[in-house]
Amino acid sequence: ELLRGPLLYGIVFVLSTYLYWKEPTGVVALVTLCVGDGVAELIGRRFGRHRLPWNRQKTWQGSVAFFVASLAVCWFYINLAHDWRWFEGGAKDRLASLMVTTTVATLVESVSMNDYDNVTVFASAVAA
C-alpha cells in the first residue's frame, strides 16, 4: 500500500510521455500532476486550516495552491514548448483551455482518494 501512489505516478508518467510526447495535452497533464499535486500537498499541510466540506482530508489552501501553481507552470511550459517549436500557439492562445483544464483537475484532485489521485488528476487533465 505504501508504494501504490509512487508506482501509479511512475506508470502515469511513462505512459503520458509515450502517448503525448511533444503535444500540449501531455505537457499540461504532466505539469498539472507533477506541480499541482506536489504544491497542494506542501501548502495544504503547512498552511491548510480550512477543510473542504466534501473531503475533510483536503483544504481550501491546498486546492487554491494546486490551481495557481498548475496554471502558472503550465503557462511557462506551454510557452517554452512553443519556443522549442514542439507545436503551434503559445499559452496566450490556450488561456481558456488552460483555465478549464486546471479547474477540472483541481476539482478532481479535491475529491480523489490519495492513492489514486495520480491517475485521476492526469486523466481529468487529458479529458478536459
The 8 nearest C-alpha neighbors of each residue, nearest first, counted from 0:
[[1, 3, 2, 4, 114, 6, 5, 113],
 [0, 2, 3, 4, 5, 114, 6, 113],
 [1, 3, 5, 0, 4, 6, 7, 114],
 [2, 4, 6, 0, 5, 1, 7, 114],
 [5, 3, 114, 7, 6, 2, 8, 115],
 [6, 4, 8, 2, 7, 3, 9, 1],
 [5, 7, 3, 9, 8, 4, 2, 10],
 [6, 8, 10, 4, 9, 5, 11, 3],
 [9, 7, 5, 11, 6, 117, 10, 4],
 [8, 10, 12, 6, 7, 11, 5, 13],
 [11, 9, 7, 13, 12, 8, 14, 6],
 [12, 10, 14, 8, 9, 13, 15, 7],
 [11, 13, 9, 15, 10, 14, 8, 16],
 [12, 14, 16, 10, 15, 11, 9, 17],
 [15, 13, 17, 11, 16, 12, 18, 10],
 [14, 16, 18, 12, 17, 19, 13, 11],
 [15, 17, 20, 13, 14, 19, 18, 12],
 [16, 18, 14, 15, 19, 20, 13, 12],
 [19, 17, 15, 16, 14, 20, 25, 13],
 [20, 18, 25, 22, 15, 16, 17, 21],
 [19, 21, 16, 22, 17, 18, 25, 15],
 [22, 20, 85, 19, 23, 25, 86, 26],
 [21, 23, 19, 24, 25, 20, 26, 86],
 [24, 22, 26, 25, 27, 21, 77, 86],
 [25, 23, 27, 22, 26, 125, 28, 19],
 [26, 24, 19, 28, 23, 22, 27, 29],
 [25, 27, 23, 29, 24, 28, 30, 22],
 [26, 28, 30, 24, 25, 29, 73, 31],
 [29, 27, 124, 25, 31, 121, 30, 26],
 [30, 28, 32, 31, 26, 27, 33, 25],
 [29, 31, 33, 27, 32, 34, 28, 26],
 [32, 30, 35, 69, 28, 29, 34, 33],
 [31, 33, 29, 30, 36, 35, 34, 121],
 [34, 32, 30, 31, 36, 29, 35, 37],
 [33, 35, 37, 30, 31, 36, 32, 38],
 [36, 34, 65, 69, 31, 38, 37, 68],
 [35, 37, 39, 32, 34, 38, 33, 65],
 [38, 36, 34, 40, 39, 35, 33, 41],
 [37, 39, 41, 35, 40, 36, 34, 42],
 [40, 38, 61, 65, 36, 42, 64, 37],
 [39, 41, 43, 37, 38, 42, 44, 36],
 [40, 42, 38, 44, 39, 43, 45, 37],
 [43, 41, 45, 61, 39, 46, 44, 40],
 [42, 44, 61, 47, 40, 39, 46, 41],
 [43, 45, 41, 42, 47, 46, 40, 61],
 [44, 46, 42, 43, 47, 41, 40, 48],
 [47, 45, 42, 43, 44, 48, 60, 61],
 [48, 46, 43, 60, 58, 44, 49, 45],
 [47, 49, 46, 50, 58, 60, 59, 43],
 [48, 50, 58, 59, 47, 51, 60, 57],
 [51, 49, 58, 55, 57, 59, 52, 48],
 [50, 52, 58, 54, 55, 53, 57, 59],
 [51, 53, 54, 55, 50, 57, 58, 49],
 [54, 52, 51, 55, 110, 109, 50, 57],
 [55, 53, 51, 56, 52, 57, 110, 109],
 [54, 56, 50, 57, 51, 52, 53, 58],
 [55, 57, 54, 58, 50, 51, 109, 113],
 [58, 56, 55, 54, 51, 50, 109, 61],
 [59, 57, 50, 51, 61, 60, 47, 49],
 [58, 60, 62, 61, 49, 51, 63, 50],
 [59, 61, 63, 47, 58, 62, 43, 64],
 [62, 60, 43, 39, 64, 58, 42, 59],
 [61, 63, 65, 59, 64, 60, 39, 105],
 [64, 62, 66, 60, 65, 61, 59, 67],
 [63, 65, 61, 67, 62, 39, 66, 68],
 [66, 64, 35, 39, 62, 63, 68, 67],
 [65, 67, 63, 69, 64, 68, 105, 101],
 [68, 66, 64, 70, 69, 65, 71, 63],
 [69, 67, 71, 65, 70, 35, 66, 64],
 [70, 68, 35, 31, 66, 72, 67, 71],
 [69, 71, 73, 67, 68, 72, 74, 66],
 [72, 70, 74, 68, 73, 69, 67, 75],
 [71, 73, 75, 74, 69, 70, 68, 76],
 [74, 72, 76, 70, 75, 71, 27, 69],
 [75, 73, 71, 72, 90, 77, 76, 70],
 [74, 76, 72, 78, 73, 77, 79, 71],
 [77, 75, 79, 73, 78, 74, 80, 72],
 [78, 76, 80, 74, 79, 90, 75, 73],
 [79, 77, 89, 81, 76, 75, 80, 90],
 [78, 80, 76, 82, 81, 77, 75, 83],
 [81, 79, 83, 77, 82, 78, 85, 76],
 [80, 82, 84, 78, 83, 79, 89, 86],
 [83, 81, 79, 84, 80, 78, 85, 89],
 [82, 84, 80, 81, 85, 79, 86, 78],
 [85, 83, 81, 82, 86, 80, 87, 79],
 [84, 86, 80, 21, 83, 81, 22, 87],
 [87, 85, 84, 81, 88, 22, 80, 21],
 [88, 86, 81, 89, 84, 85, 82, 80],
 [89, 87, 92, 81, 86, 90, 93, 91],
 [88, 90, 78, 91, 81, 92, 77, 93],
 [89, 91, 93, 92, 74, 77, 78, 94],
 [90, 92, 94, 93, 89, 88, 74, 78],
 [93, 91, 90, 89, 88, 94, 95, 96],
 [92, 94, 90, 96, 91, 95, 97, 89],
 [93, 95, 97, 91, 96, 90, 92, 98],
 [96, 94, 98, 97, 93, 99, 92, 100],
 [95, 97, 99, 93, 98, 94, 100, 127],
 [98, 96, 94, 100, 95, 99, 93, 101],
 [99, 97, 95, 101, 96, 100, 102, 94],
 [100, 98, 96, 102, 97, 101, 103, 95],
 [101, 99, 97, 127, 103, 124, 102, 98],
 [100, 102, 104, 98, 103, 99, 66, 105],
 [103, 101, 105, 99, 100, 104, 98, 106],
 [102, 104, 106, 100, 105, 101, 99, 107],
 [103, 105, 107, 101, 120, 106, 102, 124],
 [106, 104, 102, 108, 103, 107, 66, 101],
 [107, 105, 109, 103, 108, 104, 102, 110],
 [106, 108, 104, 109, 110, 105, 111, 103],
 [109, 107, 111, 105, 106, 110, 120, 104],
 [108, 110, 106, 107, 111, 105, 57, 62],
 [111, 109, 107, 108, 54, 112, 106, 53],
 [112, 110, 108, 116, 109, 107, 113, 115],
 [111, 113, 115, 114, 116, 110, 108, 109],
 [114, 112, 116, 115, 111, 4, 117, 108],
 [115, 113, 4, 112, 116, 3, 117, 7],
 [116, 114, 117, 113, 118, 112, 119, 4],
 [115, 117, 119, 111, 118, 113, 120, 114],
 [118, 116, 115, 8, 120, 119, 121, 7],
 [117, 119, 116, 121, 115, 120, 122, 11],
 [118, 120, 116, 122, 121, 117, 123, 115],
 [121, 119, 123, 104, 116, 122, 117, 118],
 [120, 122, 124, 118, 28, 119, 123, 32],
 [123, 121, 119, 125, 124, 120, 118, 126],
 [122, 124, 126, 120, 125, 121, 104, 119],
 [125, 123, 28, 121, 127, 100, 122, 126],
 [124, 126, 122, 123, 127, 28, 24, 121],
 [125, 127, 123, 124, 122, 100, 121, 24],
 [126, 100, 124, 125, 123, 99, 103, 96]]
